[in-house]
Amino acid sequence: MSRRFKRVTIPASIQAGKCSGIFPIDLSTDAQLQAAVFPTGRNVYVTEDDGETPVPACLIPKGHICGSNGGWTWFTQPVAVYDPVGNNTLTGWVNQQGARHISVYNHDTKTQQDILLSTTDLEGDDHNNPSICIRSDGRYLVAYCEHNERNTVKFRVSTNPNDGSAWDAEYSITPTVEGILSYSQLWRLSGENKIYLFGRHKGADAWYYVTSTDDGATWSAQVDFIDHGTFQCYPRFWTNGVDKFLIVCTKKENNVNSFIANESAGVALDLTGNRPIYALQYNSGSGWAEMNGDALTLPIVHTDYGASSIIATDAGNDSRWVGDITQDAEGVVHALYYVYPNHDERNHDLYHATYDADTETWSSVKVMDEGGPIVSHYSPSVSYPGVAVFDPLDASKIAVAREVAGIREIEIWKRTGSTWAKLQEITSGSTAHNFRPNFAHGRVAGVEPYLFWMGAGRYEGYEDFTLAMMQYPARPASGILVRLELDGVTDRVLRVYYTDQNEDKLQSPQEVAAGMGALNLYVGSLRLADNRANRTNFAAGGSKALTVLNTQEDTDETFGGIKFGPVGSDISSKMLISPAVENSFRVAMVAVVNWKTHPSAPLQQSILSNNSAGQGGIITRITTATSKFQFFAILSSGAISVTSDVAVPQNEPVLLYGEFDRFDTARRIKNRVGETEKTDAGASASMSTAVAQYHTIGQEKPSGTTYPLNGTLSMVGIFERTLPKAYTDTLSRAFSSPATFATIGTEQLDNEPLIADIVAAMKSDEVIAKALADAGTAADIAAADQVLQTDGGVLKLKTYRRGTTTEIIPEKTALTPTGADLTNPATEQLGGYKEE
């Protein structure tokens, strides 16, 4: 098969000198690459110009996240909603600081907005994500509350119909007299012109709902819905949006001391009962009922469920947990649930159940061993599965977070009869768990993205998470990151290959960044190195250490980036990059910044700051009055700094660099703005021996005269070594002038000269010549795996290798009238050639 490729040339004139490192190459302006490259990048690879020698490379993704530092729980629904009128998809999450966010993706303009909904009653808990609903007038309504805290549910309403860019002020209600709420859920039934607000109250013991017939302006009195007594209820909802609800739920002993864990002994047992799985339904006009239609009296207690509503009993010695529920196009109800054999919550087995309305019974089949815990330490969070969810368009398909080589990956599985098999890999080769997938409620075929999950970070429990909110399909990659050596004298020529099938030849981001000496490194929203993985949840003394990522991916930048800015009076953006390097002999920071004036006009904006005064590290910032860049090294004898001689331009990407070098007695501290360097001899003291727990990009909130950075970082990293000026100058050119840094040639096929020779030779054959004439041009023959239909049969071109040479030769001729073959396809060896 011929392979398509394009030559990429980095001219000698753009290289600042001899240097090595990682460099971004812009792919976004090449229409063929944008059309051909899978968003996953698994059909792309990079070689030297010989077409053989691999070049370490990975894609710089774009539009693959809808938000960062976020999370959602399985029992606050829906987390994503599609609005067909506005052609918007809304996705909601809560960050670890407790602020709620909504991402609004417009499918017409391909733009994504991050809206900060709430910074009140902050509680960093993934239970507190917002639920999203579209009102009858097209305006968006969201609801949220805390986890077993307070008595109010808060709301925001979009200012305009089918438009999530502006929102009215927050308001709240007290929906129940018992209070202590969790899990607010909004669902609208258009046939009733009614919005339902479901939630848990009484601490953790019961569920309620209230309804509104005026789009949330007023609400009914509380309805006591489910009350399992001493058992907690965990329900998962489905609705057709018109006149029907389905619920799958379980009961769990409300006993905080029920979990037994012994990490050294490898024990993780939950003793909250065997936990049966129940199903119930609601139909307008007939109310709540068992699956066979027998009416249920509210509040429902667990002893009310008859056989038709019991998916799995509590018999045996296994624990069970809730998955999902749906109804297919024929009206058949399906459910997903989990079994933890022998109460061991380290093993999550996924089951699928189908309801037979004729026999009023459920039948179950095991789908897979989904995997083990998504947390690294033993706690009640060990029980959390990666979860699986039904595709709203096809009940025979699920998105599931399955463990592959120790990491949860998102996959699509399909059922044929009672047999399940993997259909598609959404993620693969990940370095961190991907879990809790959700399809957009109201999903319509052909509208993308439509699948959302949590990933690209760490999760150790519902109050300890640093995750990106991922989406699929992503846009084509904005660029490719390569590790190269440049000599500053000759043009550097590479080949970017792209095929129509998975190749899996790209390296991981960590492999590409190998040897850079990076403690922490991001390019765009791509994480190449991050030392947060080893940070513990709680700091000394029991106070929780914040772990906060960026709030939004900036897709307007050529290579994407981490967008910061004033997103509220109490909360702004911050990205943890621990541990710091206080005792290193050399330390450097590089950032590509696109910044603008802060509306509050502070004295300076923070790019990098250490977490506490008096602890060693480095600090970088831009002063408002002069727009100059300051780099600080915190030493045992105090701080030293260097301020750039030139201003940092606004509204364009600019490389900023700072370093401190103990061994360089003449020039210990320096900074660079673009290619302009400023040096200072500094002090001879070593860096502070105090240990900072972490550094941050940006700030948690305004502090004195320093405010968070208002802008985007397209690259940011901390290194345990200094970076040569030739490298940072070349890197600066790559980010500031991507169109001239690397030029992309026309599409080619390797072996084109050989193909031309073969075509010429074949033209001498009368039958083949006729086939060529029928096919059109020689270019038609040169296409990969081209098949010619001739009067006598089929001619196929294949790729073979002889020695170190790859050549295209005919696999076999058409069977000519005389039956002659040009080659012998019966053996692997063809005149010294071996099939590639």
C-alpha positions in Angstrom: 0.0 0.0 0.0 1.3 3.4 -0.9 1.5 5.8 2.1 0.5 9.4 1.9 2.8 12.0 3.4 3.7 15.7 3.3 7.2 17.1 3.7 7.6 19.7 6.5 10.5 22.0 6.2 12.0 24.1 9.0 14.2 26.5 7.1 17.7 27.3 8.4 16.8 31.0 8.3 14.2 30.5 11.0 16.6 28.6 13.3 18.4 30.7 15.8 21.4 28.4 16.0 22.3 24.9 17.0 19.8 23.6 19.5 17.7 20.7 20.5 14.3 20.4 22.2 10.6 20.2 21.4 9.0 22.3 18.8 5.4 22.8 17.7 4.4 22.6 14.0 1.2 24.1 12.9 -1.2 21.8 11.0 -4.3 23.9 11.3 -3.9 25.8 7.9 -3.5 22.6 5.8 -6.9 21.5 4.6 -5.8 18.0 3.6 -4.2 17.3 6.9 -7.2 18.7 8.8 -9.5 16.5 6.8 -7.3 13.3 7.0 -5.9 13.3 10.5 -7.9 11.5 13.2 -8.5 13.6 16.3 -6.9 10.8 18.2 -3.8 11.0 16.0 -3.6 7.2 15.7 -3.3 7.4 11.9 -0.3 9.9 11.9 3.4 9.5 12.4 6.5 11.5 11.7 9.8 10.3 10.2 13.0 11.8 8.9 13.0 12.5 5.2 14.1 9.0 4.5 10.6 7.8 5.3 12.0 5.2 7.8 13.7 6.8 10.8 11.1 7.8 13.4 11.0 11.2 14.9 9.5 11.5 18.4 6.2 13.3 17.9 2.7 13.6 19.4 -0.4 15.6 18.4 -1.2 18.9 20.2 -5.0 18.3 20.6 -7.5 21.1 20.3 -11.1 21.2 21.4 -10.7 17.9 23.3 -11.7 19.4 26.6 -14.7 21.4 27.5 -13.4 22.5 30.9 -10.7 21.8 33.5 -10.4 21.3 37.3 -13.8 19.7 37.2 -15.9 16.8 38.2 -19.4 15.4 38.3 -21.1 12.7 40.2 -23.1 9.9 38.7 -26.3 10.9 40.5 -26.6 14.5 39.5 -28.1 14.5 36.1 -28.0 15.6 33.3 -24.5 16.8 33.1 -24.7 17.6 29.3 -27.7 18.7 27.2 -28.1 19.4 23.5 -30.3 22.3 22.4 -31.4 21.8 18.8 -32.8 25.3 18.4 -29.7 27.1 19.4 -27.5 24.3 18.2 -25.6 24.4 21.5 -24.4 21.7 23.8 -24.1 22.6 27.4 -21.9 20.7 29.9 -21.7 21.5 33.6 -19.2 20.7 36.3 -17.9 21.8 39.7 -14.3 22.5 40.4 -12.3 21.6 43.5 -12.7 25.0 44.9 -16.5 24.5 44.7 -17.3 26.9 41.8 -19.8 25.7 39.3 -19.1 26.1 35.6 -21.1 25.6 32.3 -19.4 25.1 29.0 -21.5 26.3 26.0 -20.4 24.8 22.7 -22.0 26.3 19.6 -22.0 23.8 16.7 -22.4 26.5 14.0 -19.4 28.7 15.0 -17.4 25.8 16.6 -16.8 28.1 19.6 -16.8 27.2 23.2 -17.5 29.4 26.2 -16.7 28.7 29.9 -19.3 30.4 32.1 -18.7 30.7 35.8 -22.1 30.1 37.4 -21.6 30.3 41.1 -18.9 31.1 43.7 -21.3 31.0 46.7 -21.3 28.4 49.5 -18.1 26.9 48.1 -17.6 23.2 48.7 -15.0 21.4 46.7 -17.0 18.2 46.1 -17.9 16.5 42.8 -21.4 15.8 44.1 -22.2 19.5 43.6 -22.2 19.8 39.8 -25.0 21.6 38.2 -28.0 19.9 36.5 -29.1 21.4 33.2 -32.6 21.8 31.7 -34.1 23.7 28.7 -37.2 25.6 29.6 -40.3 25.8 27.5 -39.2 29.3 26.3 -35.8 28.1 25.3 -33.9 29.6 28.1 -31.5 27.4 30.0 -32.1 26.6 33.7 -29.5 25.1 35.9 -29.7 23.9 39.5 -27.1 23.0 42.1 -26.8 22.4 45.8 -24.1 21.2 48.3 -23.4 17.6 49.4 -25.3 17.0 52.7 -25.0 20.7 53.5 -27.6 23.5 53.8 -31.2 23.5 52.9 -31.3 25.5 49.6 -31.1 24.7 45.9 -29.7 27.5 43.8 -30.6 28.4 40.2 -29.3 30.4 37.3 -31.3 31.1 34.1 -29.8 32.2 30.8 -30.7 35.8 29.9 -31.8 34.9 26.4 -33.5 31.9 24.8 -31.2 29.3 23.2 -28.1 31.3 24.2 -25.8 30.5 27.0 -23.5 33.6 26.8 -25.2 35.6 29.5 -27.1 34.6 32.7 -29.4 36.3 35.2 -28.6 36.6 38.8 -28.5 33.5 41.1 -31.6 32.8 43.1 -32.5 30.0 45.5 -35.4 28.0 47.1 -35.9 25.9 50.1 -37.6 22.9 48.6 -38.1 20.7 51.7 -38.7 21.2 55.3 -36.2 18.5 56.3 -33.3 20.1 54.4 -29.7 18.7 54.3 -29.7 18.3 50.5 -27.7 16.6 47.8 -28.0 15.6 44.1 -30.2 18.2 42.5 -31.7 17.0 39.2 -33.8 18.9 36.7 -36.0 17.1 34.1 -38.7 18.6 31.9 -41.7 16.6 30.6 -43.1 18.6 27.7 -46.4 16.7 27.7 -47.1 18.0 31.2 -45.4 21.4 30.6 -43.7 20.7 33.9 -40.2 20.8 35.3 -39.3 18.3 38.0 -36.6 19.0 40.5 -35.5 15.8 42.2 -33.0 15.5 45.1 -31.9 13.8 48.2 -32.8 15.3 51.6 -32.9 14.4 55.3 -29.1 14.1 55.2 -28.9 10.9 53.2 -32.0 9.0 53.9 -34.7 10.0 51.4 -35.5 11.6 48.1 -38.1 14.3 47.3 -39.3 16.2 44.3 -41.0 19.5 43.6 -42.5 20.6 40.2 -42.9 23.9 38.4 -45.4 24.8 35.7 -43.9 28.3 35.1 -40.4 27.3 34.1 -39.0 27.5 37.6 -40.4 30.8 38.7 -42.4 29.0 41.4 -42.4 25.5 42.8 -44.9 23.1 44.3 -44.8 21.8 47.8 -42.4 18.9 48.4 -43.4 15.4 47.4 -41.9 12.7 49.5 -40.7 10.4 46.8 -38.4 7.5 48.1 -37.7 6.7 51.7 -35.8 3.5 52.3 -35.6 4.1 56.0 -32.1 3.3 57.2 -31.0 2.5 53.7 -29.7 5.1 51.4 -31.2 5.3 47.8 -29.0 6.0 44.8 -31.2 6.4 41.6 -30.2 6.9 38.0 -32.9 8.5 35.8 -34.0 8.2 32.1 -36.8 10.2 30.4 -38.2 10.5 27.0 -38.7 14.2 27.8 -42.5 14.0 27.1 -44.4 11.8 29.5 -42.2 9.1 31.1 -39.5 8.4 33.6 -37.5 5.3 34.2 -35.3 4.9 37.4 -32.8 2.2 38.4 -31.8 2.4 42.0 -30.4 0.4 45.0 -30.5 0.6 48.8 -27.4 0.9 50.9 -27.0 0.7 54.7 -26.5 4.2 56.0 -23.6 3.2 58.2 -20.4 5.3 58.0 -18.4 2.6 59.7 -19.3 -0.1 57.2 -16.1 0.0 55.1 -13.2 -2.2 56.1 -9.9 -1.6 54.4 -6.5 -3.1 55.0 -4.1 -2.0 52.2 -1.2 -4.2 53.3 -3.5 -7.2 53.4 -5.2 -6.3 50.1 -8.6 -6.1 51.7 -11.3 -3.7 50.6 -14.7 -4.9 51.8 -18.0 -3.1 52.0 -20.5 -4.4 54.5 -23.5 -2.2 53.6 -25.6 -5.2 52.6 -25.8 -7.1 49.4 -27.6 -4.2 47.8 -30.3 -5.4 45.4 -31.1 -3.4 42.2 -34.6 -2.0 41.6 -36.4 -0.4 38.7 -39.5 1.7 38.6 -41.4 3.9 36.1 -43.6 7.0 35.9 -46.1 7.6 33.1 -48.2 10.8 32.9 -51.7 10.1 33.9 -51.0 6.9 35.8 -48.2 8.0 38.1 -45.4 6.0 39.7 -45.5 2.2 39.3 -43.6 -1.0 39.3 -42.4 -2.2 35.9 -45.6 -4.3 35.4 -47.7 -1.2 36.0 -48.8 -1.9 39.5 -49.1 1.4 41.3 -46.6 2.5 43.9 -47.7 4.6 46.9 -45.4 7.6 47.8 -43.1 7.6 49.5 -41.8 4.4 48.1 -40.0 2.1 50.6 -37.8 -0.8 49.6 -40.3 -3.4 50.7 -42.8 -2.1 48.1 -41.0 -3.4 45.1 -42.6 -6.5 43.6 -40.9 -9.0 41.4 -41.2 -7.0 38.2 -39.2 -4.2 39.7 -36.4 -6.3 41.2 -33.6 -6.6 38.6 -31.2 -8.4 41.0 -32.0 -9.6 44.5 -29.8 -9.4 47.6 -29.3 -13.1 47.7 -25.8 -14.5 47.8 -22.6 -12.9 49.1 -22.1 -10.1 46.5 -22.5 -6.3 46.7 -24.2 -4.5 43.8 -24.2 -0.9 42.5 -26.3 1.2 40.1 -25.3 1.7 36.4 -27.8 3.1 34.0 -31.3 2.6 32.5 -32.9 3.2 29.1 -35.7 2.2 26.8 -35.1 1.2 23.2 -37.0 2.0 20.0 -39.3 -1.0 20.6 -40.2 0.0 24.1 -38.0 -2.6 25.8 -36.3 -1.5 29.0 -32.6 -2.1 29.6 -30.5 -1.6 32.7 -26.8 -1.7 33.7 -25.6 -2.5 37.1 -22.4 -3.7 38.9 -21.6 -6.8 41.0 -18.7 -6.7 43.5 -18.1 -10.5 44.1 -17.8 -11.4 47.8 -18.2 -7.7 48.7 -14.7 -7.0 47.4 -15.1 -3.5 46.0 -11.8 -3.7 44.1 -13.5 -5.8 41.4 -16.2 -4.2 39.3 -18.2 -6.6 37.1 -20.6 -4.9 34.7 -24.0 -6.6 34.0 -26.7 -5.9 31.5 -30.4 -6.6 32.3 -33.4 -6.7 30.0 -37.1 -6.5 31.1 -39.6 -8.9 29.5 -43.0 -7.3 29.7 -44.8 -10.5 28.8 -43.3 -12.5 31.7 -42.7 -9.5 33.9 -39.2 -10.7 34.7 -35.6 -9.5 34.2 -32.8 -11.4 32.7 -29.2 -10.5 33.2 -25.9 -11.2 31.5 -22.4 -10.3 32.4 -20.9 -7.8 30.0 -17.3 -7.6 31.3 -14.9 -7.3 34.1 -14.8 -3.5 34.0 -11.8 -3.2 36.2 -10.5 -2.1 39.6 -10.6 1.1 41.6 -10.2 4.5 40.1 -8.5 5.7 43.3 -5.0 4.7 44.4 -5.6 4.3 48.1 -8.1 2.3 50.1 -11.1 4.2 51.1 -14.9 4.1 50.4 -14.0 5.6 47.0 -12.6 2.2 46.1 -16.2 1.2 45.3 -16.6 3.8 42.6 -16.8 2.1 39.2 -15.6 3.7 36.0 -19.3 3.4 34.9 -21.1 2.7 31.7 -23.9 4.6 30.0 -26.4 3.7 27.2 -26.2 5.6 23.9 -29.5 7.5 23.7 -29.7 6.8 20.0 -29.1 3.1 20.2 -29.7 1.0 23.4 -27.5 -1.8 22.0 -24.5 0.5 22.5 -22.8 1.7 25.7 -19.9 3.9 26.5 -17.8 2.3 29.2 -14.7 3.2 31.2 -12.9 -0.2 31.0 -9.6 -0.9 32.6 -6.8 -1.5 30.0 -3.3 -2.1 31.3 -4.2 -0.6 34.6 -5.8 2.6 33.2 -9.5 3.2 32.5 -10.1 3.9 28.8 -13.4 5.0 27.2 -14.7 2.5 24.8 -17.9 1.9 22.8 -19.3 -1.7 23.2 -22.2 -3.1 21.2 -24.6 -5.9 22.0 -25.7 -8.5 19.4 -28.4 -10.6 21.0 -27.0 -11.3 24.5 -23.3 -11.0 23.4 -21.3 -7.8 24.0 -18.1 -6.9 22.1 -15.9 -3.8 21.8 -16.9 -1.7 18.8 -14.6 1.4 19.1 -11.8 2.8 21.2 -12.5 6.4 22.2 -9.3 6.7 24.2 -6.2 4.5 24.3 -2.7 4.6 25.7 -3.8 7.1 28.4 -1.5 7.9 31.3 -4.4 8.7 33.7 -7.9 7.3 34.2 -10.9 8.2 32.0 -14.2 7.6 33.7 -17.9 8.6 34.2 -18.9 9.0 30.5 -22.1 10.7 29.7 -23.9 11.3 26.4 -25.6 14.6 25.8 -29.2 14.4 26.8 -31.3 15.1 23.7 -28.5 13.9 21.5 -29.1 14.1 17.7 -27.3 12.0 15.2 -24.5 13.8 13.4 -24.1 16.5 16.1 -20.6 16.5 17.6 -19.2 16.4 20.2 -21.8 14.3 22.0 -19.8 12.2 24.5 -18.3 13.6 27.7 -16.2 12.2 30.5 -13.7 13.0 33.3 -10.0 12.4 32.7 -6.4 13.7 32.1 -5.7 14.1 35.8 -6.0 12.5 39.2 -8.9 11.4 41.3 -8.6 10.2 44.9 -12.1 10.9 46.1 -15.1 13.2 45.7 -13.2 16.0 47.5 -9.8 15.4 45.9 -9.6 15.6 42.1 -7.8 17.5 39.4 -9.5 16.5 36.1 -10.3 17.8 32.7 -13.8 17.5 31.3 -13.1 15.6 28.1 -15.3 15.6 24.9 -15.5 13.4 21.8 -15.2 13.8 18.9 -12.5 16.5 19.3 -11.5 18.8 16.5 -8.6 17.8 14.2 -5.3 18.5 15.9 -4.0 22.0 15.9 -0.5 21.0 15.6 2.1 18.3 16.1 4.9 18.5 18.7 8.3 17.0 17.6 11.6 16.5 19.4 14.4 17.6 17.1 18.0 18.6 16.9 18.6 21.7 14.7 22.0 22.7 13.5 21.1 26.3 12.6 22.8 25.9 9.2 20.7 23.5 7.1 17.0 23.2 6.4 15.4 20.4 8.5 13.1 18.2 6.5 10.6 15.8 8.0 7.8 13.7 6.7 4.3 13.6 8.3 2.5 10.4 7.2 -1.2 10.0 7.5 -3.3 6.9 6.6 -6.9 5.8 6.6 -6.3 3.4 9.5 -4.9 3.2 12.9 -1.1 3.1 13.0 -0.4 3.8 16.7 3.1 5.0 15.8 3.0 8.3 17.6 4.9 8.6 20.9 3.3 9.6 24.2 3.7 13.2 25.3 6.0 12.0 28.1 8.2 10.2 25.6 8.4 13.3 23.4 9.5 15.4 26.3 12.0 12.9 27.6 15.4 14.5 28.3 14.0 18.0 28.6 14.6 18.0 32.3 11.0 19.2 32.8 9.4 18.9 36.2 6.2 20.3 34.8 5.4 21.0 31.2 2.3 21.9 29.2 2.0 22.8 25.5 -1.4 24.0 24.7 -3.6 21.8 26.9 -1.3 18.9 26.4 0.4 17.7 29.5 4.0 16.4 28.9 5.3 16.3 32.5 3.5 16.9 35.8 4.8 16.1 39.2 1.5 16.5 40.9 1.0 12.8 40.6 3.0 12.2 43.8 1.4 14.9 45.9 -0.6 13.7 48.9 -4.2 14.8 49.5 -3.7 16.5 52.8 -0.9 18.8 54.0 0.8 18.5 57.4 -1.6 19.5 60.2 -4.6 18.3 58.4 -5.4 21.3 56.2 -6.3 20.4 52.6 -4.0 21.6 49.9 -5.8 23.0 46.9 -5.1 21.2 43.6 -6.5 23.4 40.8 -6.1 23.2 37.1 -7.0 25.8 34.5 -10.6 26.7 33.9 -10.7 26.6 30.1 -8.9 25.5 27.0 -8.3 28.5 24.7 -9.0 27.2 21.1 -8.3 30.6 19.6 -4.6 30.3 19.9 -2.8 28.5 17.1 -1.7 25.6 19.4 -4.5 26.0 22.0 -3.6 26.9 25.5 -4.5 27.3 29.1 -6.9 30.3 29.5 -6.8 32.3 32.7 -8.5 35.4 33.8 -10.8 37.1 36.2 -13.7 34.7 36.4 -15.2 36.0 39.6 -14.5 38.1 42.7 -13.7 35.1 44.8 -12.3 32.5 42.5 -9.9 32.8 39.6 -7.7 30.3 37.8 -4.8 28.4 39.2 -2.8 25.4 38.1 -0.8 23.4 40.6 2.8 22.4 39.5 4.3 20.8 42.5 6.8 20.0 43.8 9.0 23.1 43.5 12.7 23.0 43.1 14.0 25.0 46.0 17.2 23.0 46.4 18.1 22.6 42.8 21.4 23.9 41.5 19.7 25.2 38.3 16.0 26.1 37.7 14.3 27.7 34.7 10.8 28.6 33.7 9.5 29.1 30.2 6.0 30.4 29.2 4.4 31.5 26.0 2.0 34.2 27.1 -0.8 36.1 25.4 -1.9 38.6 28.0 -4.0 41.7 28.3 -4.8 44.4 30.9 -6.7 43.2 33.9 -10.0 45.1 34.4 -9.1 45.7 38.1 -5.8 47.4 37.2 -3.6 45.6 39.8 0.1 46.5 40.1 1.1 43.2 38.6 -0.3 39.9 37.1 1.1 36.6 38.3 2.3 34.0 35.9 4.1 31.7 38.4 4.0 32.0 42.2 5.1 29.9 45.1 2.5 29.0 47.6 3.7 30.7 50.7 6.0 33.6 51.6 9.4 32.6 53.0 9.5 29.3 51.1 12.0 28.9 48.4 11.2 28.9 44.7 10.7 31.2 41.8 8.1 33.9 41.1 7.3 35.4 37.7 4.9 38.3 36.9 4.2 41.2 34.5 3.9 44.7 36.0 0.9 46.6 34.9 2.4 50.1 34.6 5.4 49.1 32.5 4.3 45.8 31.0 7.7 44.4 31.9 8.5 40.9 32.9 10.0 40.1 36.4 11.7 36.9 37.4 12.4 36.2 41.1 14.5 33.6 42.8 13.7 33.1 46.5 17.1 32.4 48.2 18.0 31.7 51.8 19.3 35.2 52.1 16.2 36.7 50.5 14.7 37.2 47.1 16.7 38.4 44.1 15.1 39.5 40.8 15.7 40.7 37.3 13.3 42.9 35.4 13.3 42.9 31.6 14.4 46.0 29.7 11.6 45.6 27.2 7.8 45.5 27.6 5.8 42.3 27.0 3.5 43.0 24.0 -0.2 42.4 24.6 -2.7 40.3 22.5 0.0 38.2 20.8 2.0 35.1 21.9 5.3 36.1 23.5 7.9 33.8 25.0 9.0 34.6 28.5 11.9 32.8 30.1 13.7 33.1 33.5 16.5 31.1 35.1 18.6 30.9 38.2 22.0 29.1 38.1 24.1 28.5 41.2 27.1 27.5 39.2 27.2 30.6 36.9 29.0 33.0 39.1 29.0 35.8 36.5 25.3 35.6 35.5 23.3 33.9 38.1 19.8 35.2 37.2 18.4 36.2 33.8 15.2 36.6 31.9 14.2 36.8 28.3 11.2 38.4 26.5 11.1 36.9 23.1 14.7 37.0 22.0 15.8 39.9 24.2 17.8 38.8 27.3 18.5 40.6 30.5 21.1 39.2 33.0 22.1 40.1 36.6 25.0 38.7 38.6 22.6 38.3 41.6 23.8 36.8 44.9 26.1 33.9 45.7 23.8 32.3 48.2 22.0 29.0 47.5 18.3 28.7 47.2 16.2 28.5 50.3 16.1 25.2 52.1 12.5 25.7 53.1 10.3 23.3 51.2 7.3 24.8 49.3 4.5 22.3 48.9 3.6 23.6 45.5 3.8 26.4 43.0 0.9 27.7 41.0 0.4 29.1 37.6 -1.8 32.1 38.1 -3.4 32.6 41.5 -6.3 31.3 43.5 -7.6 34.9 43.9 -6.3 38.4 44.1 -3.7 38.9 46.8 -2.7 42.4 47.7 -1.5 44.2 44.6 -1.0 41.0 42.6 -3.8 39.5 40.6 -4.1 36.4 38.5 -2.8 36.4 35.0 -5.4 37.6 32.5 -4.6 35.7 29.4 -3.5 32.5 27.8 -0.4 30.3 28.2 0.3 28.2 25.1 3.3 26.7 26.8 4.4 26.7 30.4 7.1 24.6 32.1 9.5 24.4 35.0 12.9 22.8 34.3 15.7 21.5 36.5 18.2 22.9 34.0 18.7 26.1 32.1 17.7 26.4 28.5 20.1 27.7 25.9 19.2 31.0 24.2 19.4 29.5 20.8 16.6 27.0 21.8 14.3 29.6 23.4 14.8 32.0 20.5 13.9 29.2 18.0 11.0 28.2 20.2 9.8 31.8 20.3 9.7 31.9 16.5 7.8 28.6 16.4 5.0 30.1 18.6 5.0 33.7 17.4 5.3 32.9 13.6 4.1 29.3 13.1 3.4 29.9 9.4 7.0 30.7 8.6 8.6 28.4 11.2 7.5 25.3 9.3 6.2 25.0 5.7 4.1 22.1 4.6 4.5 20.7 1.1 2.1 19.0 -1.2 0.7 15.5 -0.7 2.9 12.8 -2.0 3.0 9.0 -2.1 6.2 7.2 -1.2 7.4 5.1 -4.2 5.9 7.5 -6.8 8.9 7.0 -9.1 8.6 3.2 -8.9 4.9 3.5 -9.5 5.5 5.5 -12.7 8.0 2.9 -13.9 5.5 0.1 -13.2 2.7 1.9 -15.0 4.9 2.5 -18.0 5.9 -1.2 -18.0 2.3 -2.3 -17.7 1.3 -0.2 -20.6 3.2 -2.5 -22.9 0.7 -5.2 -22.1 -2.3 -4.9 -24.3 -4.9 -6.0 -21.7 -3.4 -3.9 -18.9 -3.0 -0.9 -21.2 -6.7 -1.1 -21.9 -7.4 -1.2 -18.1 -5.3 1.9 -17.6 -7.2 3.7 -20.3 -10.4 2.7 -18.7 -9.2 3.8 -15.3 -8.3 7.3 -16.5 -4.8 8.4 -15.5 -1.7 6.9 -14.0 -2.6 8.9 -10.8 -5.6 6.7 -10.4 -3.4 3.6 -10.4 -1.1 5.2 -7.8 -3.7 5.5 -5.1 -3.2 3.2 -2.2 -4.3 -0.4 -2.7 -5.8 0.5 -6.1 -7.8 -2.2 -7.8 -8.2 -2.3 -11.6 -11.2 -4.0 -13.2 -10.2 -5.4 -16.6 -11.7 -7.6 -19.1 -9.6 -10.5 -17.8 -9.8 -10.0 -14.1 -8.2 -7.9 -11.3 -4.9 -6.2 -11.0 -3.8 -5.0 -7.5 -0.7 -3.1 -6.5 1.0 -4.0 -3.2 4.0 -2.7 -1.3 7.0 -5.0 -1.1 10.5 -4.7 0.5 13.8 -5.9 -1.0 16.7 -5.2 1.4 16.3 -1.6 2.6 14.2 -0.5 -0.4 10.5 -0.3 -0.4 8.9 -0.8 -3.9 5.5 -1.0 -5.4 5.1 -4.0 -7.8 2.0 -5.8 -9.2 0.6 -8.3 -6.7 -0.7 -10.3 -9.7 -2.0 -9.4 -13.1 -5.4 -9.8 -14.4 -5.8 -13.3 -15.7 -5.2 -12.4 -19.3 -6.8 -14.4 -22.1 -3.7 -16.6 -22.1 -3.8 -16.9 -18.2 -0.2 -15.6 -17.7 0.9 -14.0 -14.4 3.5 -11.3 -14.1 4.4 -12.4 -10.6 3.8 -15.4 -8.5 1.5 -14.6 -5.6 1.6 -18.1 -4.2 4.8 -17.6 -2.2 6.0 -14.9 0.2 9.3 -14.5 -1.7 8.7 -12.9 -5.0 12.0 -12.6 -6.8 13.8 -11.5 -3.7 10.9 -9.3 -2.6 9.1 -9.7 0.7 5.7 -8.3 1.3 5.7 -5.4 3.7 
